């Protein structure tokens, strides 16, 4: 990593807090690397590690027989009717995500830079993470450590050089249950040693096992239970995996699969050393994905060379935006594989993760993955799709149990295992939310548009969403329009009513979009005709007395403006139901709603959601202001992972993962028939270059802009058709031919 490259970050001292540890991951395993030469710690995470708490067997409430009465009461004007639409259960959180253990590497004081815990001389120390390879490295005098998580072999790889080392697997992380049943194993092997840790959850038959194969080159290895001591080795290679068990007996931790990654003991190397071999297998898979899209904002090279912690003190720096874009892209890719990113991505150093470290689907998950289609990260979309398809049986049960309907209803919270709706309360009646399936499927639809091919699995799930609406949308209002009742706008309530209401704007947009998109995936069928007709019967959005798009289309429900969520602007982003070009009056009302929206508790996701909507509405000033809130609010740790609240309060991936989407949306926006260049460019980014961005009409775009309105674009289409091109100077048709580059020198704008 070059000292002036945005594709990595570095610090002159080890991490003191786990939040500042550098991150690596392959979408299954994740690590948090402290880089301390005296007492190093590598916290090991795995996407499947959730602690049983009753959520593993929870089911949705059986309320379908009471639904008609609730609908009658709400339509009759009983504004608190939904508050008793429950089975009386208390709030049940989903199973909380937690770390596995830490690999601890201590150096005896006689051979270390100083005593354990001593201050490291910054003139001789550097830790860094290279976003292009995923390697987290730390170097100091006679000690070095390099860690990555292999995409090719699904293994955590660490190479350490030090005169002496004591290595152990340590489960004692903050919040670990006192009654966690832990067993350690340590045996000498031909390679060096095999360490294992087996943990069984309190009061459960569920458990997990971690295994580390320690391969030692030279020197002497002795057992020091629960670990080993190594003296005089040329280098030490650690290979680690974690497996979670669900009910069955603990697996035997014999390390066989890890040994297969190494050359046979005693055989001469016929190629690179094992670490280099494993890195060579991993790097092309990671680098190819990470480098597909790059952003250069012509930042000051001197600022690009700064450590991340110093750069964060310069919120107006373009080098900071470059690095946060790169870090967000890197972390999003690293957290996505078996599952998409959780609230904490793929990482946590504490068992007491806020909000269970869940997948919060009514805002956070889609905000985190918002850049996937445009930023050419199908790996992220595939992980997102994997979560959906795995949970479909549970989503069907939600629809049947709560609404008495066919089809599917998605939950607002899930731990990745259980997709049932059971996390709800009076203040958060999340079981009333019916827009979730459309919201979660929208990234899959964008992905299909980008690649120019409809996935039949996505079409089948959309048909299930449409089927749900056929059964659910049976009530009408006084105007004869269909009514979405009950209706819930995450996570807000009308100023003059309870949370469960009628015709939330998000529900209306989601129902229309799901029905019409399902019809597009099933052209020429009777189902498609029926779904389009149903969509046409839904009421339009309402503009309230303030000139703003109302959060509830029902005229007697008043808006509550000071809230972190912007669910009612779903029609603007991520949908294109409301645009300045096609629906200017509704776009103006949406813009007014954005102006009136408060930040409530300053959640990072609220500010960046605001920025995404502003970009779609062409308001670069609001994009700049929303970014400024996050950049000046102390939301980022030295790791460049973010927090949920200002002053680095509550480790959370929302800002880190969503910020790249904001930067892309302000530069390029596309639909299947339109390309908008520089729709919301703030004046803080007067020049730059974006390469590799994908469009929903099947093209790759490189963009360059600069002083005096300079604008140049190269469009590489894979499909032949006509689109509308929009730039700051106007709109015109543009004919594209598959395989032929279209170069646009657009001049002053």
N, C-alpha and C positions, 0 to 999 in steps of 0.2 A: 504494500500500500504506500503510494507516494505521500509525502508530507503535505502536499497541496491537493490531494485527491479527496473528493467528497465521499468516496466509496469505502468509508471506514471511519473509525473514531479512535481516540487514544487518550490516556491519562498518565500523568507523571507519578502516580502513587497507587497502591492497591486499593480495592474497594473496602471501605469500613462497614458498610451496610449492604445487606443482600440486594436492596433496591438498586444499588449502583454497580452490581456485578454485571460484567459483559455477558451477552446471551448468544447461544447457538442452538439450533434445533433442526430436525428433519421432518416435522409434522407429526412425529410419534414421541420420540425422546427429545428432551430439552435439557440444557445445562445453564447454570448461572455461575460464572467464573470470577472469583475474587482476585486472583493473581498475586497472592501474598507469598514471598519467597521463604518466609519463616514459618508460617502456619496457613498453608493454602487450603482453600475449600472450593469444591465443585459441587454445587447443589444439583441433584438429579431429579428431573421431572418426567412424567409420562402422562399422555392425554387420558389414559384410562383410570388414573388414580383418583377415585372419588370415595369418600368415607361413607359407609352405610349409616343412615340416620332414620330409617323408616321410609324415605322417599323411593327406595328401590322396589317397594311393594305397593306404593300408593296408587290409587285409581281415581278417575274423575268422579265428581258427585253425580248421583243419579237424580237429575232434576227435570227430565224431559216431560214428565206428566204434569209438572207445575208451570211449564212454559206458557201455555195459552192464557192462564190466569194472569201471569206477569205482563204479557203483552196487552191484555185488556186494560189492566190498571195503568200502565204507562201511557197508552193511547188516550185514556180518559183523563189524563193530566195529573196522575198521582206521582209526583216527581221523586219520591223516595222509595218507590215500590220495589226497586231492585235490591235494596239493602237487606231484605230477608230472603233473597233468592239464593239459598245456601242449604247445605245439609248440616250446618251447625259445627263443623269441624274448626279447629284452630288453624292458624297459619302454619303450613308445613313447608319448610325449605327443601330444595332439591339437595341431593347428596353433594357435600362440599368437596371441591378440588383441593388437593394437598400435595406437597413435595414427597419424594420417596425417602431420601437420606442425603447426606453429604459425603463425598469422598474427601477424607482429611489427609493432608500430606504435611507432616511436621518435620522440621530439621532440628536435630539436637543442637543445643546452643554452642557446642564446641566447634561446629562447622558452619554455622549460619553467619549471615552478614552482621547480626547482632543477636541478642537474646530473643526468644519467641515473643512476638508482639512489638518488637522494637521498631523505630521509625526507619523507613527505607530512604537512603540517599537518592533524591530525585535526579541527581546528575548521572547516576549509574542504573537507573530503573526506568522502564517503560512498559506499559500494558496497552494492548490495542486489539481491536477486532476488525478483520478484513471482511467487508460485506460481500466481496466477490467470491470468497471461498468459504466463509463461515468459520474461519479459524480465529479463536481468541488466544492471544499470545501475551506472555509476560516474560521479561528478561531482566536479570540483575546479576552482575558479576559472574560468579560460578554457578548460577542457577538459571534455569529456563523452563517454561511450561508452554505447551501448545495443545489446544483442545478444539475438536470439532465433532459434529454429529453427522455420521455418514448417511447420505441418501441412498447410496448404493447397497450398503450392508446393514443398515439399521443398527448401528452400534455407536456408542460414545467412545471416542478415541482420544487419549491423552498421552503425550510424550513429555517426560520430565528428565532433566539432567541436574544432578546434584551429588556432592560427595557422599551424603548420607540422607536417608529418608525413613520416616515411620509412616506407614500407610494403614488406614482403617476406614471401614464404612460406619458412619455415625448417624443414627436416626434422631438424635436429640436436637431437633430444630424447634423454633418457637411454636407453641400451641400444640405440640405432639401430645396425644392423649396419655395420661399417666398409666392407664391400664392397657396400652398397646403391648401385645405379647411379641417380644422380639427375640430372635435367636441368631447368633453369629456363627459363622464357620470360617476357618482359616487352615489351609493345608498347603504344604510345599508340593510343587510339581516340577516336571522337567523344564518348564518355561520359567518358573520362578515361584509363583504362588497363586492360589485361587481363594478369593474372599467372597463370602456370601452373607446376606442379611435377609432374614425371613420375618415378616411382620404380619400379625393377625389382628384384625380390628376388634375392639372391645365388644363383647356380646354378639359376635357375628361369626359365621363360618367362612367369611371372605378374607382374603389375605393377598399379599404381594411379596415377590422375591426379587432381590437385586443380586447380580453376580458380577464380580470384577476379576478378570484374568490379568495377573501382573506378570509381564514378560520382561525379564531382567537380562541385560547384556553385560556380562562380566561381574566382578565383585562377589559379595557374599549375601545370602538371604537367610534370615532366621525368623522363626515364628515369635511374635510378641502378642499373644491373643488379646483382643480380637483381631489383630492385624499382623503386619510383618515389619521387620526392619531390614533395610538394604544399605550396604556399605560398599563403597568403591566401585559402583557400577558405572559403565560408560553412559548408559541411558536406560530408562525404565519406560515401558509401554503399558498403559492400562486400557483394557477393553471392557466396557460395561454395558449390560442390558438389564431391563426390568420387565417383569411379567406380572400381571394381576390375575389372581385366581378367583373364581366365582363359585364357591361351594365345594369344589373338589379338594382333595388333600394337597398339601404343598408339593410342588414339583421338586424333583431331585436337582440340586444345583451343582451339576458335575462339570459345567463349563465346556461341554463337548462342542457346541456350536461356535463358541468363541475360539476354541483351539483351531477349528477349521479355517479361520481367517489368517492364521499364521503359517509360515513354512514349517515343515516337519523338523522337530528338534534334532540337532546334530547335522542337518543337511546344510551345505554351503548355499549362500544366497546367490541365485542366478538372476539378479535384477536389483531393483531398489530395495531399501530396507523396508520392514513391514509398515511403519508409519507412512512413509512416502507412497508405498503401494496403495494403501487404503485411501490416502488423500487423493491420489491420482484417479482412483475409481470414483470417488465422490465429486470432485471438483467440477467436471463437465456438466453433471446433472444440475448442480446448484448454480454454477456461473451462467449457464445457458438461460435459465429462467430469470435470474437477477438482472442480467445485462440487456434484456430485450428492450427496455425503455430507460432512457437516461435524460436528466434535466441539468442544464448548465445555465446559470443565471449571471454569468460573467462576474463572479464574485472576486473580491480582493484576494490574491494568492496568499498574502500574509495572514489573513483571517482564516482561510482554508486550512492553514497549518496549525491553528490553535487546538489545544485539547478541547474536548467537548464541553467540559465544565466551564472553561473560559469563554467559549463561543456562546454558550447559553446566556452569558451576561451582556451580550450584544444583540438585543431583540430586533434591531433594525438591520442586522447584517444579512446580506443575500447569501453569504457563506453558510449562515445558520439554516436558512430555508433549504439550500442545496443538501446539507447534511441530514436534516430532519426528513427530507423527501427520501434520501437514500436509506436512512436508518429505518424509516417506516416501511419501505418496500422490503428491506431485508428481514425485518422482524415479522412482517405479515407472511412472507414466503416461508420463513423458518417455523412459524406456528401452525402451518396448514399442511395437512396430509391425511392422517387417519380421521381427523375432524378439522373443522375450521377453528379460528382462534376463539378462546374463551374470553371472559372479561379481563383476565390477566394474560392473554395470549396463550402461551404454553408453559408459563413459568410462575412459580411462587416459592418464597423461602419461608413461608409461615403457614401452619395448618389452619389458622383462623382467617381464611380468605374472605374478603368483603363480598356480600351477596352470593356466597358459596362459590365464587369463581365460576359461576354458571355461564351458559349461553343465554343471554338476555335477548330475546328475539324481537321485542317490540320496538327496538331502536338500535341497541348497541352492536349486535352482530352485523346487521346490514351496513351500518356506518363504517365498521372496521373493514369490511370487504368491498367497500364502494368502488375502489379503483380496479378491481380484478379484471373486468372485461377490457376497459380502455388501456390498462397498464400491462396487458398481455401476460396475465398470470392465471392461465387455465388451471394450474395446480390448486389455486385457492378456490375457484369455482367447483372443481371436482370434489374437494373436501367438503364444501358447503352442500353439494348434492348428496354426498355420502351420508351426511347427518339426516337430511330429509328422507331419503329412501329407506334408511334403517328404521325410522320412526313411524312410517306410514300406518302400520297396524294400530299403534297407539292413537294416532290422529283420527283414525276411523272410529275408535271407541269414544274419543272425546265428542265427536259429532253426534253419535248415537245416544250417549248417556246424558249429555247436557241439553241437546236441542232436538232429540228424537229424529235426526236426519241421516240420510245417506251421506256419502262423501267424507270430507276431512276437515278438521279444525286443528290448527297448530297451537301449542302452548306458548305462553309468554316467557317461561323459564324452563330450561331443561339442563340436566347434568350430562347429556350426551348418551346416557343409557336409556332413560325412561322418558318417553314423549307424551305421557299423560298430563292432562291439565289438573293439577292439584294444589298449585301454589297461588292462593288468592286470599283476600280478606275484605272486610267492609271498605277500607280505604283504597284497596287495590283489587277491585273485582275483575281480576285478569281472566277469569273464566267466561266473561261476557264478550271477550275480544274475538271477533270473527274474521278480521282482515289479515290475520297472521299468515295464512297459507299463500295468499297472493303476494304479500310483502316478501316472504322468503323465496318464492319462486321467481320473482322479478330478476334477480341476478342470473338465473339459469336461462331465462328468455333473452336477456342481453347477450349472454354467451353464445346462444344459438344464432342470434342476428349477426354477431361479429364473425362467426365462422361460416355463416351462410348455409347452415344445415340444421334442421329441426330434430332434436333428440326425441325419439318416440316415447321415452320414459317421461320426459317433461310434459309432452302432450297428454299422456295417460294421467299424470297427476293433476294437470289443469282440468281435465275432464271431471275428476273427482271433486275439485273445488266448485266447478260449475254445477255439478249434481247437488252438492250441499246447498248452494244458493237456490236451486229449484225447489228444494224442500223447505228452506228457511224463509224465503221471501214470499210469504203468503198473505201478509197483512197490508192494508192500504191506509193512507191518511185521508183527511177530509177532501182533498183535491183528487182523490182516486189514484194517486201515485203510490208505488210500493213504498213501504216503510221498513227500514232496518231497525228492528225492535226485538230485544234490547240492543243498544249500541254503546260502544265504549271508545273513548279517545285517549289512548295511552299518553301519560298517566294522569290526565287532567280531568276536571269536572266543570260543569257550567257554574257560573257565579250564583245562580238562583235554583239549583237543583242538585241532586246527588250524582254519583259517578255513572251509574247505569242510566242511560237516557235513550234518545231516539235520533237517528240520522246523523251520526258523527260524520264529518267530512271525509275522514280517512276511510270509514266503512263504505261510504258511497263510491269513492274513487276505486277502492279495492274491488268491490263487487262488479262495477262496470268493467274494470280492466280485466278481471279474471274471466268474466263471461265472454267478452269480446276476444280476448286472446285465446281462450279455449276454442272458440269458433274458428279462429285463424288456423289453429293446429289441426282442425278437423273439417276442412273445406268440403262443401258439397253434400253435407250430411243433414239429416233432419234435426239432429242434436244441435248443430251449429245455428240453424235457423231459429230454433227455440231459445237458445242462449242469447243470441243477439236481440231477439224480441224482449226477453226479460230485462236485459240491460237498458233498453230504450224506455222501460217503464219506471226506472229509478228517478227520483227527483233531482233537479239541478242543484248546484251549489248556491248558497245564499250569500248576499253581500249585506252586512249589518249596517246599523245607523252611523257607524264610524267610517264607512266606506271600505271596510276590511272583509276579506273572505271569512265567513263565520265558521267557527269550529264545529257548530251543530247547525244543520240546515233548517231545523224546526224553528219557526219564528219566535216562540216563547222561551227559548233558551239563550241566556246571555253568556258572552265570552268571559273567560278568565285569562287575562293576558300575561301575567307574570308566572311563566312556567318554562321549565327546561326543555320540554318536548315540543316539537313542531309537527305533530302528527297530522294536523289539518291541512298542511301544505304538501302532503303526499302526492297530490295531483301535479305539483310543480317538480319536485324531486322525490323519488327517482322516476316517477312517471312523466310523460310529456303530454298529459291531459290538458295542462294549462301552460301556455307559452306566450312570450311577448309577440310572437309572429303570427300565431294562429288564433289565439283568444286574447287579444290585447286588453279588453275590459276586465276579464277575470284575472289576467296577469297583474293589472294595476291594483285590483282588490287584494290579491295575494301579496303584492309588495307592501300595501298598506298594513296588512296583517303582520308582515315581518317587521315593519317599523314599530308597531305597537307591542311586539313580543318582548317580554323581559327575560332576564337571564336566571331568575330565581336564585338557586344555590350555586351558580357558577360551575355547574358540571361541564367538563371539557367537551363531552359529546354534544351538549346544547349549543355551544359556540360554533363548533365545526359543522353541525347540522344547519345552523343559521347561514354559515358561509356557503354550503352546497346549494341551498335554496337561492341565496343571493346571486350566485354565479349563473344559475339557470335563468334568473330574471335580468341578467346583464348589469348588475350593480357591483362594479369593482370597488367602489368606496366601502360598501358594507363587507365585502370579502376581506378587504384590508383591515377593517376594524375588528372583525371576528378573529382573524389571525392574530392581531395585536393583543387581544384579550388573552389568548393562549400563550403567546411568546413572552409577554410581560408578566404573566401570572405565576411564574415559577411552577409550571406543570411538569417539567422534564427532569428526570434523574440524570446523573452522569452517564448511565448506561444508554441514555436516549430513549429508554422506555418511559412512559408517561404516568401521570397520576390522574385520578378522577376529579379532584378538587385542587384549587390553588395551594401553593406552598407545599407541593409534593405530598399531598395528603391522600392516601389510599392508592396503592399501586394498581394501575389499570391501563389497558392497552388502547382505549378508545381514541385518544388524541394521537398517539404514535401511529396507529394504523389508518386513521381517517385523514390525517393531514395530507398525504400524497394525493388522495382523491380530490381534495380542495384545489391543490395546485394544478392538477390536470384539468379540472372542470373550468377554471378561470382562463385556461389557454385554448382548449379544444372541447367542443361538444358536438355529438353526432346523434342522429336518429337514422332509421333505415333509408330516409330520403333527403337528409340535410346534413351539411357540415358547417359549423359555426367556428370561425377562427377568432381568437382573442375576444370571447364574449364578455369577459369581466376582468380585464387586466388592470390590477392596481398600479398606481404610479410608483410604487416601491420596486417594481420589476421592469425597468425601462428597456432592458435588452436581455436576450437569452436565446437558448436553443433547446428544443424538445425533440427527441428522436424516438421512433418506434411505436408511437401511440396507435392503438387500434380503433377502428370505427365500426359502428353498427351497420354500415352498408358494405362491409367487406373490403377494407383498405387499410394500409399502414400509412401513417402520415409523419413526416418530419417537418418541423416548423422552426423558423428563425425570425426574430423581430429585433428592432433596434431603434436608435434615435431618428427623429424626423419622419416617423411613420413607416420606416422600413419594415416590410413583411414579405417573407418568402416561404413557400410551402412546396413540398414534394409529396404527391399522393401516389401510392402504389396499389392500384385496385386489383382484386382477385375476381371481380364480377363486372360485367358490362351493363351499365344503366346510366340514367340521368339523375342527378341530384341537384338540390338547391345549395349554392355556396353563399354564405353570409360572412362578411368581414365588417370592420368598423366603418367602411365607406359605402356599404350597401349590399344588395343581393342580386344574384344572377344565376341562371341555369348553368350546369356544368356537365358535359358528357364525358363519361369515363369508359375506357375499354380495358377489359381484363388483360393483365400482363404488360400494359403500357404505362410507363411513368407519366404522370401529369405534373409538370413543373409550373408553378405560379409565382411570377415575380410581380407582386401586387403594388409595389411602390408606396409612396406616401399615402397614409390613411386619414 
